[in-house]
Amino acid sequence: MWALLAAGVLGAGAGVLAGLFGIGGGILFVPTLTLVLGLTQIHAEATSLLAILPAALVGAWRQREYGNVRLRPALVVGIAAIAGVEAGVQIAELLPGDVLRRLFGVLMLAVAAQIAWRAWRRPSYAS
């Protein structure tokens, strides 16, 4: 029971921080799941990806109502994404846990560098 409550609080906190910083929630959610809740890296990544599904489905449904979704390209992207996820799962299962954690760390550093680069390149509007 407490683990479920802790997961909900951590997820909400990661969502708020991700919104504030303009980053994907998985960057905060995956390390929290591994360090605080003790999930393995692969289970934390899978949980994070599963948590995206409701928001993606609602967003796609709403955008379709606005006429912003072209079904044929969406179907192609969806099928390609399923193939990509399956390939990623196969690779992740072959890698040792410490290698997977290090690769996730490299991804986090790359995202941080991209955010810093964009902030540095953005012109200042303050006079």
C-alpha positions, 0 to 999 in steps of 0.5 A: 500500500505504501509503495503504491502511495509513494509511487503516486507521489513520486510520479506527481512530483516528477510530472510537476518538475518535468513541466517546470523544466520543460523536459520529459518526465522519464528523465526524473521518473526512471531514476526515482523508481530505481533509487527510491522504489528499488525497481530494476532499470528495465522495469523502471523504464518500462513503467515510465513508458507505460505511464505515457500511454494515457496522456498520449491516447487522450492527446491524440484523440483530442487532436483528432477532434481538432482535425490535426491528425492525418490517419495514414501517417499516424498509422505508419508512425505507430507501427514503426514505433511498435517495431522500435519498442520491440527492438529496444526491449530486446536490446535492453534485455541483452544488456547487463543492468549496470550498462543499461543504467550507464546508457541512461545516464549518458542520455540524461547528460545529453538532454541536460546539454541540449537544454543548456545549449538552447538556453545559451543560444536563446536571445535575451529579451530583457532590456 
